[in-house]
């Protein structure tokens, strides 16, 4: 995930322009609004909801009896917990979005900018796969590009400040690592035994 954080820092930094920056890290500023091409909001939604559906389907299909199925369930854990956690932080910090103000220091104003639930969820989703398979299959590290893309896109459409998405990447990655290191997935343990088996194995002839 260090690679994705480096990409974020490079992509979100001001390049060749004098901009007033602020926020907790001193890097927050509005980018030129861009809701076109790959940055379109509809593409961001497709990535997020596609990831949710894909990971949920993989977990239910494979169950917890295989290494890959176990990884899917850990990704489910990480996404759910990051979603709950980031929503709580949004209410606590109340930061206004760049679409609402050009002042990145407006916290505790009933906003929903800090942190980004989407970036945190995608970071959380890919981390268990990277943690389990990255060492043997380095191409898996390319999954880190998904939250990196979403982070840049969220800033470009003025949904979040730079520090929002950077903090979210750290939060999601941390939760993903926690989920990866548990003795067993959390949520699958709360569900009926059939989910542990998985539909693929359950209906296997």
Beta strands, then each sheet from edge to edge (+ up, - down):
end
